[in-house]
Amino acid sequence: MSFATYYFHLIFARIPSLLSSDLILYIVPALTILILFFSFKIMFFKTPKLRKVK
């Protein structure tokens, strides 16, 4: 078991049983896609303007 899986189990074990344990299967990919989307948005569309070195 990887460290990330272990810590996710710890986090989701403390959430009340109103949320199903399968919720992690939906949250982790959604967070991954959001992080990738914002990373690509910053890298390609909002690139910082760099000054030329003299």
C-alpha positions in Angstrom: 0.0 0.0 0.0 1.4 3.4 -0.9 1.7 6.3 1.5 -1.0 8.3 -0.4 -3.5 5.4 -0.2 -2.7 5.0 3.5 -3.3 8.6 4.3 -6.4 8.8 2.2 -7.8 5.8 4.2 -7.0 7.6 7.4 -8.7 10.8 6.2 -11.8 9.1 4.9 -12.1 6.8 7.9 -12.8 9.8 10.1 -15.5 11.2 7.9 -19.0 10.1 9.1 -20.6 7.1 7.4 -23.0 9.5 5.5 -20.3 9.5 2.8 -19.6 6.2 1.2 -16.1 4.8 1.2 -16.2 4.7 -2.6 -16.3 8.5 -2.6 -12.5 8.5 -2.8 -12.8 6.9 -6.3 -14.5 10.1 -7.4 -12.7 12.8 -5.4 -9.0 11.8 -6.2 -9.5 11.8 -10.0 -11.5 15.0 -9.9 -8.8 16.7 -7.8 -6.1 15.4 -10.2 -7.9 16.7 -13.3 -8.5 20.1 -11.6 -4.8 20.4 -10.6 -3.7 19.5 -14.2 -6.2 21.9 -15.7 -5.0 24.9 -13.6 -1.4 23.9 -14.1 -1.8 23.9 -17.9 -3.8 27.1 -17.7 -1.0 28.9 -15.9 1.8 27.4 -18.0 0.3 28.1 -21.4 -2.3 30.9 -21.1 -1.1 33.0 -18.3 2.6 32.8 -18.7 4.5 35.5 -16.8 6.2 38.1 -18.9 9.9 37.7 -18.3 12.4 40.6 -18.7 15.4 40.3 -20.8 18.7 40.0 -19.0 21.2 42.8 -19.8 
